[in-house]
Amino acid sequence: MKAEKNIVVTVTYVLKEDNKDGRFIEEADKSYPFSFIFGTEGVLPDFEKNLVGKEVGHKFSFGIPVDKAYGEILPDWAEVEVPKEAFGFQDAEEEEAMLKEGHVLPMLMEDGTQLQGRIYEVKKKSVMMDFNHDLAGLDLYFEGEIIDLREATAEELDYNPDEEAEQ
């Protein structure tokens, strides 16, 4: 079996900034590997391009430049002031528990697009958030191995996280 559309690909990897000697960012090891369904836009397109047609045991190392990864840091997205009432908390306890510096919260834009925003300042009536992806502004370097390939089930192919978020 090869990595191709509708195949569940499971990999281990080490992610670093820039190149193999770069700053460590994260790791998916054999105890917590990373799995995705190939061809369903669940990962960066260039990540898939580097694995297409490969088999279990294939070792990989490749870089993805910032413009093909998560893009440059957008200053307009880095300092967004959101009124506290936009969160719709039930009470002051819930608000206090959720609105803390460093917390990442899912937010919906007016057009329905879901974003993750990191809180970096809590004010009296608003919250300052950064909606840039954590890896924005970085060239990425992956080194790892394909450890499993299998056909995706009908349930996995039908799963739509956006529908689940709407419920």
DSSP file (Angstrom, degrees, kcal/mol; ACC not computed):
  #  RESIDUE AA STRUCTURE BP1 BP2  ACC     N-H-->O    O-->H-N    N-H-->O    O-->H-N    TCO  KAPPA ALPHA  PHI   PSI    X-CA   Y-CA   Z-CA
    1    1 A M              0   0    0      0, 0.0    55,-0.4     0, 0.0     2,-0.3   0.000 360.0 360.0 360.0 147.1    0.0    0.0    0.0
    2    2 A K        -     0   0    0     53,-0.1     2,-0.6     0, 0.0    53,-0.2  -0.876 360.0 -92.4-125.2 157.1    1.2    3.5   -0.8
    3    3 A A  S    S+     0   0    0     51,-2.4    50,-3.3    48,-0.4     2,-0.3  -0.576  72.2 126.1 -68.9 112.5    0.3    7.0    0.6
    4    4 A E    >   -     0   0    0     -2,-0.6     3,-1.7    48,-0.2    34,-0.3  -0.915  62.1 -35.2-157.5 178.8   -2.4    8.2   -1.7
    5    5 A K  T 3  S+     0   0    0     -2,-0.3    34,-0.2     1,-0.3     3,-0.1  -0.088 123.7   8.0 -50.4 134.5   -6.0    9.7   -1.5
    6    6 A N  T 3  S+     0   0    0     32,-2.8   146,-2.3     1,-0.2     2,-0.5   0.618  95.6 126.2  68.6  17.6   -8.2    8.3    1.2
    7    7 A I  E <   -A  151   0A   0     -3,-1.7    31,-2.9    31,-0.2     2,-0.7  -0.897  62.3-128.1-101.7 133.4   -5.4    6.3    2.9
    8    8 A V  E     -AB 150  37A   0    142,-3.4   142,-1.5    -2,-0.5     2,-0.5  -0.730  27.8-161.6 -80.2 119.2   -4.8    6.9    6.6
    9    9 A V  E     -AB 149  36A   0     27,-3.0    27,-1.9    -2,-0.7     2,-0.5  -0.893   6.1-165.8-106.2 127.4   -1.1    7.7    6.9
   10   10 A T  E     +AB 148  35A   0    138,-2.6   137,-2.7    -2,-0.5   138,-1.5  -0.965  16.5 170.5-116.5 128.0    0.6    7.4   10.3
   11   11 A V  E     -AB 146  34A   0     23,-3.0    23,-2.8    -2,-0.5     2,-0.4  -0.905  29.9-142.7-132.2 157.0    4.0    9.0   10.8
   12   12 A T  E     +A  145   0A   0    133,-2.2   133,-1.8    -2,-0.3     2,-0.3  -0.892  36.5 162.0-107.1 150.8    6.5    9.8   13.5
   13   13 A Y  E     -AC 144  28A   0     15,-2.2    15,-2.8    -2,-0.4     2,-0.4  -0.993  38.4-139.0-161.8 160.6    8.4   13.0   13.0
   14   14 A V  E     -AC 143  27A   0    129,-2.3   129,-1.7    -2,-0.3     2,-0.5  -0.998  24.8-153.8-119.1 129.7   10.5   15.7   14.6
   15   15 A L  E     +AC 142  26A   0     11,-3.2    10,-2.9    -2,-0.4    11,-1.4  -0.913  19.0 172.0-108.1 128.2    9.6   19.3   13.5
   16   16 A K  E     -AC 141  24A   0    125,-2.7   125,-2.3    -2,-0.5     2,-0.4  -0.880  36.1-101.1-128.8 162.6   12.3   21.9   13.7
   17   17 A E  E    S-A  140   0A   0      6,-2.4     2,-2.2    -2,-0.3   123,-0.2  -0.702  91.0 -19.6 -83.8 134.0   12.6   25.5   12.5
   18   18 A D  S    S-     0   0    0    121,-2.9     2,-0.2    -2,-0.4   122,-0.1  -0.374 122.7 -13.6  74.7 -62.6   14.6   26.1    9.3
   19   19 A N  S >  S-     0   0    0     -2,-2.2     3,-2.2   122,-0.1   122,-0.2  -0.861  87.7 -66.0-158.5-174.5   16.6   22.9    9.0
   20   20 A K  T 3  S+     0   0    0      1,-0.3    -2,-0.1    -2,-0.2    -3,-0.1   0.742 131.7  46.0 -61.4 -22.4   17.8   19.7   10.7
   21   21 A D  T 3  S+     0   0    0     -5,-0.1    -1,-0.3     2,-0.0     3,-0.1   0.351  94.8 113.4 -97.8   5.4   19.9   21.8   13.1
   22   22 A G  S <  S-     0   0    0     -3,-2.2     2,-0.2     1,-0.2    -4,-0.1  -0.018  80.5 -65.2 -74.1 177.8   17.1   24.3   13.8
   23   23 A R        -     0   0    0     -6,-0.2    -6,-2.4     1,-0.1    -1,-0.2  -0.419  57.3-111.4 -64.6 131.1   15.2   25.0   17.0
   24   24 A F  E     +C   16   0A   0     -8,-0.2    -8,-0.2    -2,-0.2    -1,-0.1  -0.428  40.5 169.8 -64.6 134.2   13.1   22.1   18.1
   25   25 A I  E     -     0   0A   0    -10,-2.9     2,-0.3     1,-0.4    -9,-0.2   0.756  55.8 -30.7-111.8 -54.2    9.3   22.7   17.8
   26   26 A E  E     -C   15   0A   0    -11,-1.4   -11,-3.2     2,-0.0    -1,-0.4  -0.985  46.8-143.4-161.7 167.7    7.5   19.4   18.4
   27   27 A E  E     -C   14   0A   0     -2,-0.3     2,-0.5   -13,-0.2   -13,-0.2  -1.000   6.0-163.4-141.1 140.7    7.7   15.7   18.1
   28   28 A A  E     -C   13   0A   0    -15,-2.8   -15,-2.2    -2,-0.4     6,-0.2  -0.945  30.1-179.0-117.6 104.0    5.3   12.9   17.2
   29   29 A D    >   -     0   0    0     -2,-0.5     3,-0.8     3,-0.2   -18,-0.1  -0.283  45.2 -84.8 -98.2-174.3    7.0    9.7   18.4
   30   30 A K  T 3  S+     0   0    0      1,-0.3    -1,-0.0     2,-0.2   -18,-0.0   0.781 127.8  53.7 -65.1 -26.5    5.9    6.0   18.3
   31   31 A S  T 3  S+     0   0    0      1,-0.3    -1,-0.3     0, 0.0    -3,-0.0   0.780 127.8  20.0 -77.7 -24.3    3.9    6.3   21.5
   32   32 A Y  S <  S+     0   0    0     -3,-0.8    -1,-0.3     2,-0.0    -3,-0.2  -0.522  87.0 174.9-139.0  68.0    2.0    9.3   20.1
   33   33 A P        -     0   0    0      0, 0.0     2,-0.5     0, 0.0   -21,-0.2  -0.174  31.7-112.7 -71.7 170.6    2.3    9.2   16.3
   34   34 A F  E     -B   11   0A   0    -23,-2.8   -23,-3.0    -6,-0.2     2,-0.4  -0.910  32.8-173.2-107.1 128.6    0.5   11.6   13.9
   35   35 A S  E     +B   10   0A   0     -2,-0.5     2,-0.3   -25,-0.2   -25,-0.2  -0.943   9.3 163.4-122.7 145.2   -2.2   10.2   11.6
   36   36 A F  E     -B    9   0A   0    -27,-1.9   -27,-3.0    -2,-0.4     2,-0.7  -0.981  41.2-107.8-152.4 158.7   -4.1   11.9    8.8
   37   37 A I  E >   -B    8   0A   0     -2,-0.3     3,-1.4   -29,-0.2     5,-0.5  -0.829  42.7-122.8 -92.6 117.2   -6.3   11.0    5.8
   38   38 A F  T 3  S+     0   0    0    -31,-2.9   -32,-2.8    -2,-0.7   -31,-0.2  -0.308  89.1  16.2 -61.5 134.8   -4.3   11.6    2.7
   39   39 A G  T 3  S+     0   0    0    -34,-0.2    -1,-0.2   -33,-0.1   -34,-0.1   0.584  94.2 101.4  83.0  11.6   -5.9   14.0    0.2
   40   40 A T  S <  S-     0   0    0     -3,-1.4    -2,-0.1   -35,-0.0    -1,-0.0   0.183  94.9-109.0-113.3  17.1   -8.5   15.5    2.5
   41   41 A E  S    S+     0   0    0      1,-0.1    -3,-0.1    -4,-0.1     3,-0.0   0.775  79.3 130.0  64.2  29.7   -6.7   18.8    3.2
   42   42 A G        +     0   0    0     -5,-0.5     2,-0.3     2,-0.1    -1,-0.1   0.594  69.7  31.6 -87.7 -11.4   -5.9   17.8    6.8
   43   43 A V  S    S-     0   0    0     -6,-0.1    -4,-0.0     1,-0.0    -2,-0.0  -0.857 105.7 -67.6-135.8 170.7   -2.2   18.7    6.5
   44   44 A L    >>  -     0   0    0     -2,-0.3     4,-1.7     1,-0.1     3,-1.0  -0.367  45.3-125.9 -58.4 136.0   -0.1   21.2    4.6
   45   45 A P  H 3> S+     0   0    0      0, 0.0     4,-2.5     0, 0.0     5,-0.1   0.872 110.7  53.2 -53.4 -39.9   -0.2   20.4    0.9
   46   46 A D  H 3> S+     0   0    0     22,-0.5     4,-1.3     2,-0.2     5,-0.1   0.781 102.4  58.6 -70.1 -24.6    3.7   20.3    0.7
   47   47 A F  H <4 S+     0   0    0     -3,-1.0     4,-0.4     2,-0.2     3,-0.3   0.952 110.5  42.7 -64.3 -48.6    3.7   17.7    3.6
   48   48 A E  H >X S+     0   0    0     -4,-1.7     3,-1.9     1,-0.2     4,-1.7   0.913 108.0  59.3 -62.7 -43.3    1.6   15.4    1.5
   49   49 A K  H 3< S+     0   0    0     -4,-2.5    -1,-0.2     1,-0.3    -2,-0.2   0.847 103.9  52.4 -56.0 -33.7    3.6   16.1   -1.7
   50   50 A N  T 3< S+     0   0    0     -4,-1.3    -1,-0.3    -3,-0.3    -2,-0.2   0.609 116.8  38.3 -78.8 -10.8    6.7   14.8    0.1
   51   51 A L  T X4 S+     0   0    0     -3,-1.9     3,-2.3    -4,-0.4   -48,-0.4   0.530  80.4 127.5-113.9 -10.5    4.9   11.6    1.1
   52   52 A V  T 3< S+     0   0    0     -4,-1.7   -48,-0.2     1,-0.3     3,-0.1  -0.224  83.4   6.4 -55.9 130.8    2.8   10.7   -2.0
   53   53 A G  T 3  S+     0   0    0    -50,-3.3    -1,-0.3     1,-0.3     2,-0.1   0.444  98.0 133.0  79.6   0.3    3.4    7.2   -3.2
   54   54 A K    <   -     0   0    0     -3,-2.3   -51,-2.4   -51,-0.2    -1,-0.3  -0.458  43.1-142.8 -85.7 159.5    5.6    6.3   -0.3
   55   55 A E    >   -     0   0    0    -53,-0.2     3,-2.2     1,-0.1    91,-0.3  -0.646  35.7 -66.6-116.4 170.4    5.3    3.0    1.7
   56   56 A V  T 3  S+     0   0    0    -55,-0.4    91,-0.2     1,-0.3    -1,-0.1  -0.309 121.9  32.2 -55.5 136.9    5.6    1.9    5.4
   57   57 A G  T 3  S+     0   0    0     89,-3.1     2,-0.3     1,-0.3    -1,-0.3   0.234  81.7 141.0  96.0 -12.3    9.2    2.3    6.5
   58   58 A H    <   -     0   0    0     -3,-2.2    88,-2.4    88,-0.1     2,-0.4  -0.489  40.9-150.6 -66.6 123.9    9.9    5.3    4.2
   59   59 A K  E     -D  145   0A   0     -2,-0.3     2,-0.3    86,-0.2    86,-0.3  -0.794  18.3-169.9 -94.6 138.5   12.1    7.7    6.1
   60   60 A F  E     +D  144   0A   0     84,-2.8    84,-2.6    -2,-0.4     2,-0.3  -0.922  22.4 175.3-131.7 154.5   11.7   11.3    5.2
   61   61 A S  E     +D  143   0A   0     -2,-0.3     2,-0.3    82,-0.2    82,-0.2  -0.875  24.8 142.2-154.0 124.4   13.4   14.7    5.7
   62   62 A F  E     -D  142   0A   0     80,-2.3    80,-3.0    -2,-0.3     2,-0.3  -0.992  36.9-127.9-160.0 157.5   12.2   17.8    4.0
   63   63 A G  E     -D  141   0A   0     -2,-0.3    78,-0.3    78,-0.2   -44,-0.1  -0.804   8.4-157.4-109.1 153.0   11.7   21.5    4.5
   64   64 A I  E     -D  140   0A   0     76,-2.9    76,-2.9    -2,-0.3   -46,-0.2  -0.975  22.9-132.0-128.1 116.0    8.6   23.6    3.8
   65   65 A P    >>  -     0   0    0      0, 0.0     3,-2.2     0, 0.0     4,-0.8  -0.277  27.1-105.3 -68.0 155.7    9.2   27.3    3.3
   66   66 A V  G >4>S+     0   0    0      1,-0.3     5,-2.3     2,-0.2     3,-0.8   0.815 118.9  57.5 -48.9 -40.1    7.1   29.9    5.2
   67   67 A D  G 345S+     0   0    0      1,-0.3    -1,-0.3     3,-0.1     5,-0.1   0.688 113.9  38.7 -71.5 -16.5    5.1   30.8    2.1
   68   68 A K  G <45S+     0   0    0     -3,-2.2   -22,-0.5     3,-0.1    -1,-0.3   0.356 120.0  50.3-109.3   1.7    4.0   27.1    1.7
   69   69 A A  T <<5S-     0   0    0     -3,-0.8    -3,-0.1    -4,-0.8    67,-0.1   0.522 130.6 -37.9-102.7-110.3    3.6   26.5    5.4
   70   70 A Y  T   5S-     0   0    0     68,-0.4    63,-0.3    65,-0.4    -3,-0.1   0.257  85.8-124.2-108.3  11.9    1.6   28.9    7.5
   71   71 A G      < -     0   0    0     -5,-2.3    66,-3.5    -6,-0.2    67,-0.4   0.055  41.5 -43.9  76.3 174.8    2.6   32.1    5.9
   72   72 A E  S    S-     0   0    0     64,-0.2     2,-0.4    65,-0.2    64,-0.1  -0.320  71.0 -87.7 -72.7 160.3    4.2   35.3    7.3
   73   73 A I        -     0   0    0     63,-0.1    -1,-0.1    59,-0.1     3,-0.1  -0.581  40.7-142.0 -69.6 127.9    2.9   36.8   10.5
   74   74 A L    >>  -     0   0    0     -2,-0.4     3,-1.5     1,-0.2     4,-0.9  -0.847   4.5-155.5 -96.6 112.4    0.1   39.2    9.7
   75   75 A P  H >> S+     0   0    0      0, 0.0     4,-0.9     0, 0.0     3,-0.8   0.852  93.4  58.3 -56.6 -36.5    0.3   42.3   11.9
   76   76 A D  H 34 S+     0   0    0      1,-0.2     3,-0.0     2,-0.2    -3,-0.0   0.744 109.8  44.8 -66.5 -21.3   -3.5   43.0   11.5
   77   77 A W  H <4 S+     0   0    0     -3,-1.5    54,-3.2     1,-0.1    55,-0.4   0.560 102.5  67.6 -94.7 -10.6   -4.2   39.5   13.0
   78   78 A A  H << S+     0   0    0     -4,-0.9     2,-0.4    -3,-0.8    -2,-0.2   0.737 104.9  37.9 -83.5 -23.5   -1.7   39.9   15.8
   79   79 A E  S  < S+     0   0    0     -4,-0.9     2,-0.5    51,-0.1    -1,-0.2  -0.711  72.3 154.9-132.4  81.7   -3.5   42.6   17.7
   80   80 A V  E     -E  129   0B   0     49,-2.5    49,-2.8    -2,-0.4     2,-0.6  -0.938  30.7-149.0-112.8 124.0   -7.2   42.0   17.6
   81   81 A E  E     -E  128   0B   0     -2,-0.5    47,-0.2    47,-0.2    -2,-0.0  -0.820  15.8-170.9 -94.1 122.9   -9.4   43.4   20.4
   82   82 A V  E     -E  127   0B   0     45,-3.0    45,-2.5    -2,-0.6     5,-0.1  -0.955  23.9-121.9-117.1 124.4  -12.4   41.3   21.1
   83   83 A P  E >   -E  126   0B   0      0, 0.0     3,-1.7     0, 0.0     4,-0.3  -0.375  22.1-125.1 -62.3 141.7  -15.2   42.5   23.4
   84   84 A K  G >  S+     0   0    0     41,-2.2     3,-1.7     1,-0.3     4,-0.4   0.835 108.0  63.9 -58.4 -33.6  -15.8   40.1   26.3
   85   85 A E  G >  S+     0   0    0     40,-0.4     3,-0.8     1,-0.3    -1,-0.3   0.715  86.3  73.7 -66.5 -17.1  -19.5   39.8   25.5
   86   86 A A  G <  S+     0   0    0     -3,-1.7    -1,-0.3     1,-0.2    -2,-0.2   0.707  89.5  60.6 -66.4 -19.0  -18.5   38.2   22.1
   87   87 A F  G <  S-     0   0    0     -3,-1.7    -1,-0.2    -4,-0.3    -2,-0.2   0.725  94.4-144.3 -82.8 -22.4  -17.5   35.0   24.0
   88   88 A G    <   -     0   0    0     -3,-0.8    -3,-0.1    -4,-0.4    -2,-0.1   0.847  25.9-176.8  64.3  36.9  -21.0   34.4   25.4
   89   89 A F        -     0   0    0     -5,-0.4    -1,-0.2     1,-0.1     3,-0.1  -0.354  27.8-135.6 -66.7 148.1  -19.9   33.1   28.8
   90   90 A Q  S    S-     0   0    0      1,-0.1     2,-0.3    -2,-0.0    -1,-0.1   0.829  77.5  -8.6 -73.5 -34.6  -22.7   31.9   31.1
   91   91 A D  S  > S-     0   0    0      1,-0.1     4,-2.1     0, 0.0     5,-0.1  -0.937  75.8 -90.6-156.6 174.8  -21.3   33.5   34.2
   92   92 A A  H  > S+     0   0    0     -2,-0.3     4,-2.6     1,-0.2     5,-0.2   0.823 119.5  57.7 -64.6 -33.2  -18.3   35.3   35.7
   93   93 A E  H  > S+     0   0    0      2,-0.2     4,-2.3     1,-0.2    -1,-0.2   0.934 108.1  45.3 -63.4 -46.4  -16.7   32.0   36.9
   94   94 A E  H  > S+     0   0    0      2,-0.2     4,-2.2     1,-0.2     5,-0.3   0.923 113.6  50.6 -63.1 -43.6  -16.6   30.6   33.3
   95   95 A E  H  X S+     0   0    0     -4,-2.1     4,-2.7     1,-0.2    -2,-0.2   0.931 111.4  47.7 -59.1 -46.7  -15.3   33.9   32.0
   96   96 A E  H  < S+     0   0    0     -4,-2.6    -1,-0.2     1,-0.2    -2,-0.2   0.881 112.4  49.4 -63.8 -38.8  -12.5   34.0   34.6
   97   97 A A  H  < S+     0   0    0     -4,-2.3    -1,-0.2    -5,-0.2    -2,-0.2   0.867 119.8  35.8 -68.6 -36.5  -11.5   30.4   33.9
   98   98 A M  H  < S+     0   0    0     -4,-2.2     2,-1.7     1,-0.2    -2,-0.2   0.831 102.2  71.3 -89.5 -34.4  -11.4   30.8   30.1
   99   99 A L     <  +     0   0    0     -4,-2.7     2,-0.4    -5,-0.3    -1,-0.2  -0.559  67.7 131.4 -91.5  78.4  -10.0   34.3   29.6
  100  100 A K    >   -     0   0    0     -2,-1.7     3,-2.1    -3,-0.1    19,-0.3  -0.959  65.9 -93.8-126.9 145.3   -6.4   33.9   30.7
  101  101 A E  T 3  S+     0   0    0     -2,-0.4    19,-0.2     1,-0.3     3,-0.1  -0.321 112.5  24.1 -55.9 133.6   -3.2   35.0   29.0
  102  102 A G  T 3  S+     0   0    0     17,-3.5    -1,-0.3     1,-0.3    18,-0.1   0.109  88.8 129.8  95.8 -21.1   -1.9   32.1   26.9
  103  103 A H    <   -     0   0    0     -3,-2.1    16,-2.8    15,-0.1     2,-0.5  -0.398  49.7-144.5 -66.5 143.1   -5.2   30.3   26.4
  104  104 A V  E     -F  118   0B   0     14,-0.2    14,-0.2    -3,-0.1    -1,-0.0  -0.952  20.5-174.2-109.9 125.1   -6.1   29.5   22.9
  105  105 A L  E     -F  117   0B   0     12,-2.7    12,-2.7    -2,-0.5     2,-0.3  -0.941  25.7-119.8-122.3 141.0   -9.8   29.7   22.1
  106  106 A P  E     -F  116   0B   0      0, 0.0     2,-0.3     0, 0.0    10,-0.2  -0.596  35.6-175.4 -75.1 138.6  -11.7   28.8   18.9
  107  107 A M  E     -F  115   0B   0      8,-2.9     8,-3.0    -2,-0.3     2,-0.5  -0.973  18.5-137.4-134.5 148.1  -13.5   31.8   17.4
  108  108 A L  E     -F  114   0B   0     -2,-0.3     6,-0.2     6,-0.2     2,-0.1  -0.909  14.7-142.5-107.5 132.4  -15.9   32.1   14.4
  109  109 A M    >   -     0   0    0      4,-3.0     3,-2.2    -2,-0.5     6,-0.0  -0.409  36.2 -98.4 -80.8 167.9  -15.6   34.9   11.9
  110  110 A E  T 3  S+     0   0    0      1,-0.3    -1,-0.1     2,-0.1    -2,-0.0   0.812 125.3  55.1 -57.9 -30.9  -18.8   36.4   10.5
  111  111 A D  T 3  S-     0   0    0      2,-0.1    -1,-0.3     1,-0.0     3,-0.1   0.408 123.6-103.1 -85.0   4.1  -18.4   34.2    7.3
  112  112 A G  S <  S+     0   0    0     -3,-2.2     2,-0.2     1,-0.3    -2,-0.1   0.361  72.8 145.2  93.7  -5.6  -18.3   31.0    9.4
  113  113 A T        -     0   0    0     -5,-0.1    -4,-3.0     1,-0.1     2,-0.4  -0.481  44.0-136.3 -67.5 132.1  -14.5   30.5    9.2
  114  114 A Q  E     +F  108   0B   0     -6,-0.2     2,-0.3    -2,-0.2    -6,-0.2  -0.786  26.7 178.0 -95.0 133.6  -13.1   29.0   12.4
  115  115 A L  E     -F  107   0B   0     -8,-3.0    -8,-2.9    -2,-0.4     2,-0.5  -0.883  27.1-129.4-126.6 158.6   -9.9   30.5   13.8
  116  116 A Q  E     -F  106   0B   0     -2,-0.3     2,-0.4    15,-0.3   -12,-0.0  -0.952  26.6-166.0-107.3 127.5   -7.8   29.8   16.8
  117  117 A G  E     -F  105   0B   0    -12,-2.7   -12,-2.7    -2,-0.5     2,-0.5  -0.954  11.3-146.0-119.3 133.3   -6.9   32.9   18.8
  118  118 A R  E     -FG 104 130B   0     12,-2.6    12,-2.3    -2,-0.4     2,-0.4  -0.841  18.6-133.2 -97.0 126.9   -4.3   33.1   21.5
  119  119 A I  E     + G   0 129B   0    -16,-2.8   -17,-3.5    -2,-0.5    10,-0.2  -0.631  32.6 165.2 -78.1 128.9   -5.1   35.5   24.4
  120  120 A Y  E     +     0   0B   0      8,-2.6     2,-0.3    -2,-0.4     9,-0.2   0.474  66.6  21.4-122.1  -5.9   -2.2   37.8   25.3
  121  121 A E  E     - G   0 128B   0      7,-1.2     7,-3.1   -21,-0.1     2,-0.6  -0.908  58.9-154.7-159.8 134.9   -3.9   40.4   27.4
  122  122 A V  E     - G   0 127B   0     -2,-0.3     5,-0.2     5,-0.2     2,-0.2  -0.951  20.2-175.0-111.6 119.7   -7.1   40.6   29.3
  123  123 A K        -     0   0    0      3,-2.8    -2,-0.0    -2,-0.6   -39,-0.0  -0.455  41.9 -92.9-103.2 179.5   -8.6   44.0   29.8
  124  124 A K  S    S+     0   0    0      1,-0.2     3,-0.0    -2,-0.2    -1,-0.0   0.916 119.8   8.7 -61.5 -45.1  -11.6   45.1   31.8
  125  125 A K  S    S+     0   0    0    -41,-0.0   -41,-2.2   -42,-0.0   -40,-0.4   0.390 129.7  35.4-119.2   1.1  -14.1   44.9   28.9
  126  126 A S  E     -E   83   0B   0    -43,-0.3    -3,-2.8   -42,-0.1     2,-0.4  -0.921  63.0-131.1-149.3 172.8  -12.1   43.2   26.2
  127  127 A V  E     -EG  82 122B   0    -45,-2.5   -45,-3.0    -2,-0.3     2,-0.5  -0.994  16.9-137.4-131.1 135.1   -9.5   40.7   25.3
  128  128 A M  E     -EG  81 121B   0     -7,-3.1    -8,-2.6    -2,-0.4    -7,-1.2  -0.830  31.9-178.1 -93.6 126.3   -6.4   41.1   23.1
  129  129 A M  E     -EG  80 119B   0    -49,-2.8   -49,-2.5    -2,-0.5     2,-0.5  -0.908  26.6-144.7-129.0 152.9   -5.9   38.1   20.8
  130  130 A D  E     - G   0 118B   0    -12,-2.3   -12,-2.6    -2,-0.3   -52,-0.3  -0.978  11.6-175.5-115.2 119.1   -3.4   37.0   18.2
  131  131 A F        +     0   0    0    -54,-3.2   -15,-0.3    -2,-0.5   -53,-0.2   0.325  45.9 116.1 -99.2   6.0   -5.0   35.0   15.4
  132  132 A N  S    S-     0   0    0    -55,-0.4   -14,-0.2   -58,-0.1    -2,-0.1  -0.493  78.0-102.1 -68.8 144.8   -1.8   34.1   13.6
  133  133 A H    >   -     0   0    0    -63,-0.3     3,-2.1    -2,-0.1    -1,-0.1  -0.381  30.0-115.8 -62.7 147.0   -1.0   30.4   13.5
  134  134 A D  T 3  S+     0   0    0      1,-0.3    -1,-0.1    -3,-0.1    -2,-0.1   0.791 117.5  46.3 -56.2 -28.2    1.7   29.4   16.1
  135  135 A L  T >  S+     0   0    0      2,-0.0     3,-1.4     3,-0.0   -65,-0.4   0.300  82.5 128.3-100.4   9.1    4.0   28.4   13.2
  136  136 A A  T <  S+     0   0    0     -3,-2.1   -64,-0.2     1,-0.2   -63,-0.1  -0.367  70.7  27.1 -61.8 143.8    3.4   31.6   11.1
  137  137 A G  T 3  S+     0   0    0    -66,-3.5     2,-0.4     1,-0.2    -1,-0.2   0.483 101.4 111.5  84.3   3.5    6.6   33.2   10.0
  138  138 A L    <   -     0   0    0     -3,-1.4     2,-0.4   -67,-0.4   -68,-0.4  -0.893  62.8-139.2-117.3 140.8    8.6   30.0   10.2
  139  139 A D        -     0   0    0     -2,-0.4  -121,-2.9   -74,-0.1     2,-0.3  -0.799  35.6-143.4 -82.2 135.9   10.3   27.8    7.6
  140  140 A L  E     -AD  17  64A   0    -76,-2.9   -76,-2.9    -2,-0.4     2,-0.4  -0.778  17.0-165.3-109.7 149.0    9.6   24.2    8.8
  141  141 A Y  E     -AD  16  63A   0   -125,-2.3  -125,-2.7    -2,-0.3     2,-0.4  -0.978   8.0-167.6-134.7 120.8   11.8   21.1    8.6
  142  142 A F  E     +AD  15  62A   0    -80,-3.0   -80,-2.3    -2,-0.4     2,-0.4  -0.869   8.7 177.8-109.5 139.8   10.4   17.6    9.2
  143  143 A E  E     +AD  14  61A   0   -129,-1.7  -129,-2.3    -2,-0.4     2,-0.3  -0.975  33.3  98.4-138.3 124.5   12.3   14.4    9.7
  144  144 A G  E     -AD  13  60A   0    -84,-2.6   -84,-2.8    -2,-0.4     2,-0.3  -0.879  54.4 -95.0-172.7-156.6   10.5   11.2   10.3
  145  145 A E  E     -AD  12  59A   0   -133,-1.8  -133,-2.2   -86,-0.3     2,-0.6  -0.997  25.6-118.1-151.3 143.3    9.1    7.9    9.1
  146  146 A I  E     +A   11   0A   0    -88,-2.4   -89,-3.1    -2,-0.3  -135,-0.3  -0.759  34.1 173.7 -79.8 122.5    5.9    6.4    7.8
  147  147 A I  E     +     0   0A   0   -137,-2.7     2,-0.3    -2,-0.6  -136,-0.2   0.587  58.7  14.9-110.4 -12.8    4.9    3.7   10.3
  148  148 A D  E     -A   10   0A   0   -138,-1.5  -138,-2.6   -93,-0.1     2,-0.3  -0.974  50.7-174.2-160.5 147.4    1.5    2.7    9.1
  149  149 A L  E     +A    9   0A   0     -2,-0.3     2,-0.3  -140,-0.2  -140,-0.2  -0.995  19.2 153.7-138.8 137.0   -0.8    2.9    6.1
  150  150 A R  E     -A    8   0A   0   -142,-1.5  -142,-3.4    -2,-0.3     2,-0.2  -0.983  47.2 -89.5-156.3 160.4   -4.4    1.7    5.9
  151  151 A E  E     -A    7   0A   0     -2,-0.3  -144,-0.2  -144,-0.2     2,-0.1  -0.508  46.9-115.0 -71.3 139.4   -7.6    2.4    4.0
  152  152 A A        -     0   0    0   -146,-2.3     2,-0.1    -2,-0.2    -1,-0.1  -0.480  30.7-118.8 -71.4 144.8   -9.8    5.0    5.7
  153  153 A T     >  -     0   0    0     -2,-0.1     4,-2.2     1,-0.1     5,-0.2  -0.371  23.6-109.1 -77.7 163.8  -13.2    3.8    6.9
  154  154 A A  H  > S+     0   0    0      1,-0.2     4,-1.8     2,-0.2     5,-0.1   0.886 121.3  53.4 -59.5 -39.1  -16.4    5.2    5.5
  155  155 A E  H  > S+     0   0    0      1,-0.2     4,-1.2     2,-0.2    -1,-0.2   0.909 108.1  49.0 -63.8 -42.3  -17.0    6.9    8.9
  156  156 A E  H  4 S+     0   0    0      1,-0.2     3,-0.3     2,-0.2    -1,-0.2   0.898 112.2  48.3 -64.5 -39.4  -13.6    8.5    8.8
  157  157 A L  H  < S+     0   0    0     -4,-2.2    -1,-0.2     1,-0.2    -2,-0.2   0.807 113.3  47.7 -71.2 -28.9  -14.2    9.8    5.2
  158  158 A D  H  < S+     0   0    0     -4,-1.8    -1,-0.2    -5,-0.2    -2,-0.2   0.638  85.1 114.4 -84.9 -15.1  -17.7   11.1    6.2
  159  159 A Y     <  -     0   0    0     -4,-1.2    -3,-0.0    -3,-0.3    -4,-0.0  -0.340  41.8-176.8 -63.2 131.2  -16.4   12.9    9.3
  160  160 A N    >>  -     0   0    0      1,-0.1     4,-1.6    -2,-0.1     3,-0.7  -0.904  14.6-165.8-131.2 103.5  -16.7   16.7    9.1
  161  161 A P  H 3> S+     0   0    0      0, 0.0     4,-2.1     0, 0.0     5,-0.1   0.788  89.5  61.6 -61.0 -26.6  -15.4   18.6   12.1
  162  162 A D  H 3> S+     0   0    0      2,-0.2     4,-1.3     1,-0.2    -2,-0.0   0.891 103.1  49.4 -66.7 -37.7  -17.2   21.7   11.0
  163  163 A E  H <> S+     0   0    0     -3,-0.7     4,-0.9     1,-0.2     3,-0.2   0.910 110.1  51.3 -65.2 -41.3  -20.5   20.0   11.3
  164  164 A E  H >< S+     0   0    0     -4,-1.6     3,-0.7     1,-0.2    -2,-0.2   0.894 107.6  52.6 -62.9 -39.7  -19.6   18.8   14.8
  165  165 A A  H 3< S+     0   0    0     -4,-2.1    -1,-0.2     1,-0.2    -2,-0.2   0.816 105.4  55.5 -66.0 -30.2  -18.6   22.4   15.8
  166  166 A E  H 3<        0   0    0     -4,-1.3    -1,-0.2     1,-0.2    -2,-0.2   0.723 360.0 360.0 -74.9 -21.1  -22.0   23.7   14.6
  167  167 A Q    <<        0   0    0     -4,-0.9    -1,-0.2    -3,-0.7    -2,-0.2   0.468 360.0 360.0 -81.7 360.0  -24.0   21.3   16.9
